Amino acid sequence: MSENTENGAAMRAVSQDVFGDPEVLKEVERPRPVPGMSEIVVRVHAAGVNPTDWKHRAGLPWMREPVPVLGWDVSGVVEEVSRGVTLFKPGDEVFGMLPYPHGAGAYAEYAKATARSFARKPSNIDHVQSAALPLAALTAYQALVDTADLRPGQRVLIHAAAGGVGHLAVQIAKARGAHVIGTASTGKHELLHELGADELIDYRTTDFTEAVGDVDVVLDSLAGDVRTRSLDVLRKGGTLVSILPRDSDADTKKAAERGVRLEGMLVEADHAGMRAIAELAQEGRLRAHIDATYPLAEAAKAHTHGETGHTTGKVVLVVR
């Protein structure tokens, strides 16, 4: 990272002094970032909002102080490049995920990160659409493709299929040629069928372990009892990828007894992954469903909306 953090110019950003409810988020004036070696500064047009944002805002167990500026999803225009950058020039439209978890800073007019955290924005979608993709789509891609090696004809079960990660995972799995099964409330089934889901289970009325079996891959974003019971629907040799922390060894033991893999993952900034996501979006095979947008100054309202747990797809902050 650069030792320089400002160039004398100011920008609008959303910050917080203490952990707490959404109301701790305030619009402030902060110094504009300056790119360090191999970094770029992006003029932010839109910033995606993810569950990890409000978890960091409220304070995670390992955090000693708040993140100065939240947010990891960025879509915008390259403002400045530093020495060593060959991928982009000022004026290029890009989107990407700031390195997670220590590279936050998307809730601002300008954000910086290593150039390879970004890819060129697909020309057929706007900045709101592209800002909704990076963290959630990378999570889904790294879980299904990099970790589980999902292949054509395999059966994949995606929990919370209408959520931010889930609805993108449905499309990525379909693009891989998989048979896609999802859990979601009935009211969200029509959208998920449009996105490519082959089978849908209403988790409120049906026990998924009784409705599905012989699954090759499970994508778990719920943890707890759902993750434990999901091991029962995997075929021998199958893989469960969880994007939430494991809090006990019981599931690991159960997975070993059943002859299946249990993997936990944390999303990483990934240029190759972003290019793959950009290609899918450019081809029309991946799109984010936008549940709501808010101006940057209303980040607190965006968090309140997201924390209801009833959103479909993504919430996005419009910066400019």
N, C-alpha and C positions, 0 to 999 in steps of 0.2 A: 504494500500500500504506500501511497505517497506520504512523505513527511509534511507536505503542504496540504492544508485543509481549506484554504480560502485564497481568493484573489482580490479581495477588497470589495467585491460586488456582493450584494445581498439577494436573497431569494425567500419566497414564502415556503413554509414547511409546517408540518403538523408534529408537535412534540408533546412531551409530558414530563412533569417533575417528580411524580410519585406513581406507584402502582395503584390500580383501582378500577372503578367502573368506567364506561366509555367517556363520562364527563371529564376525566382527567386529560383528555386529548384537546389541545388548543392550537390554533394557528399562530405561528410565531415567525419572526424574521431571523434567518440564519445565514452565515456566510456561504457563498456558492462554493462547491467543491472544485478542486484542481486535480487533474489527472496525474497519477504517478506513473512509473515505468510500466508500459504495456496496458495502461488503462485508458478508458474513454469517459468523457462526460456526456450524458444524454439529457437533452431538454425534454422533460417528461410531459407527455400529452395525457396519459392515463396510467393509473396504478391499480392492479388487482388487489382485492381484499381476501384474505384466507383465514381459516380458523387459527392458524399459528399466530396471526397478527394479534388477535384479541387475547390469546393465551399469554403472549409476551407482554401485552399491555397490562394484564392483571397481575403478572409476575409468576414465573415458573420457579420451582424449588431451588434451582441452582443459580438464579439471577440475584445479584446483589444490588443492582440499580437498573432503572428503566433504560430501554434502548432510546437513544436521543431522537431518532426519526425512524418510525416503523415502516414496514413494507418491503417486499422482495420482488414483486412483479412490476415490470416497467415496459412501457411502449412509448417510443418517442423518436426524436431526431438527434443524430450525433451533433453535438455542439463543438467538441474539442477532442483531439486525439493527442497522445503523448508518444514519446520515443518508443520504438519497438512495435507499434501497431501497424499492421499491413492489411487487415481485413476490412477496415472501414475508413471513410473520409467524412469530414464535416458535411452535413446535409443528408447523409444516408438515413433512411428510416429503419429502425431496429426494434427488436423486442427481446426480452430475456429475463432471467432470474438473477438478482444480485446474490453473490455467494452466501449460501445458507449454512449456519444461522447468523454468522458474524458480519455479514455484509449488508445489513438492512439500510434503508434510506430512500425508499420509493415514494413516500408521502411528501413530496417536495417538487419544486419546479425544476430542479436539476438533481441528477443522481450519477454516481460514478462507480465503475467496477472494471475488472479486467475485460479486455475486448472479447475474449473467448467466452464470456458469460452471455453473450448476445448472438443473435442471428439476424439476417435481414427480414424485416417484416413482410409477410405475404401481401402482395399487391391487391388481392381481392377482398381484404377485410380491413376495417377501420381500426383506429388505435384502441377503442374500447374493447373490441373483440380480441385483439392481439394481447392486450394487457391482462385479459382474463385467462390466458393460456399457460404462461410459463411454469409456475410452481406446481399447479395441479396436473398439467399435462406431463411435465417431466416426472412427477411422482408416479403417475400411471404408466408411463413409458418405461421408466427404470424398473418398476415392479414387474410388469408383464413381459417386457422384451429382454431387458438386461439380466434380471434375476430369475424369472421363471422360464425364459426361453419359449414363450408361447408359440405354438406352431399351428398351421392350417389343420382344421378338423378336430382340434382339441376342444374340450368343454371347459369353460371358465365361469366361475360364480363370482359376481361382483356385488359386494354388500354396499348398501346406501348408494344404489346405482344412479339416483337422481342428484346426488351431491356434487360438489365442485370437482373432486377427483373422480367420482363414480361415473358421471355422465360422459366425461372424456375417456375414461377407461373403456366404457362400452364401445366407443367409436374406434379406439386404437385396437381393441381386441377383434372387432369386426374387420378392420383393415388387415389384420393378420390372418384372416380366414378362419377364426374360431367360432364355435357355437357359444353364444353369449346368453348367460342366465343372470338375472339381476333381482335384487330385493328392493322394493320401494312400495309406498302406499299406492293404492289403486288409481288415485287421481293423477299420478305421474306416469302411468303406464303408456298412455298414448304418445307422449313425447319420447319415451324411451324406445318404443317400437319404431318411431320415426328415425331415431338415432342408430338403430340396428339391432336392438336386443331381440333375441329369438324366444326366450321364455322369461316371464316375470312372476314374482311371488310377492304377494302382499304380506309383509312381515307381521302385520297387526292381526291377521286372521289365520295365517298358515304357518306351521312350523317348517322351516325350510329343510330340515333334516329328513322330514317325511315326504317332501315334494321333489327332492333331487338327490342324486347319488352318482357314483362313478365319475367324479369331476377330476380333471387334470390339474386345474389351477384355481385357487381361491385368492381373491384380493380382499383383504380385511382392513376396514377403516373404522371399526367399532370396538374391537378388543373385548375383554371381559368374557362373559359366557358365550357370546356369539363366536368369538375366535376358538374357544375350546370345542364347541359343538361343530364348528366348521371342519375340524379334523376328521370327523366321522363321515363326511360326504366325499372325501378324497379317495381316489383309487390308490392302490399301492404304487409307490413311486411318484405320486403327485406332489404338488408344492403349494403351500400356503404362504403368501407374502403379506406381512402385516406392516402397516405404515405408522403404527402406534407402538409405544414402548411396551415391552413385556415385563410384568411385575412379579412373575413367579416362574419356577422351573417346572411346574406341573404340566404345562402345555408341551414343553420340550420333551419331557419324559413320555407323554402320551404319543407325540409324533414319532418318536423312536420306536415305540411299541407297535405302532401301526405301519411302520415302514414308509413314512412320508417325510418330506422336508418342511421345516418351519423356519422361515427367514424373516428377520426384522430389518427394515431399511430406513434410511434417512436420505431425503432428496439431496442431490448435489448439483451445483452449477455444471453445465455440460454442453459445450458447443455442438458436438455431434448430435446429441439428443435434441437440442433446439433446432438444428437444421432438419432433422427428421420430422419434427413437429411442424415446422414451417412448410415442409413439402406436403404433408398430409393436408394442412389447411389450404395450401395453394391449389391442391387437387380437388378440394371440396369434400374431403373425407373426414375432416375434423373441424368442428365449430363449437364455440362456447355458447351455452345458453345464458343470456344475461338476465338475471333476476331483477336487478335494480342498479341504478347509477346515482351517485351523489357528487356534488362539487367537493373539491379538496377541503374547504372550510367546514364541511359537514361530515368529517371522518367519524365523529362520535356517533352520528345517526347511522352511518354505514355499519359500524360495529354493533350497535343495538339491533339493527335489522338482521345482521348475520347471526348473532347469538341466539336468535329465536329458535334456531335449529330446524326451521321449516322452509328454508330457501331451496329453490330449484336452480342448480347451476351456480353462477358466480355473481358477486357484487363488485362493482368497479368504481373507483374514484376518478372523476374527470378533472384534470389539472388545468388544461387549456383547450 
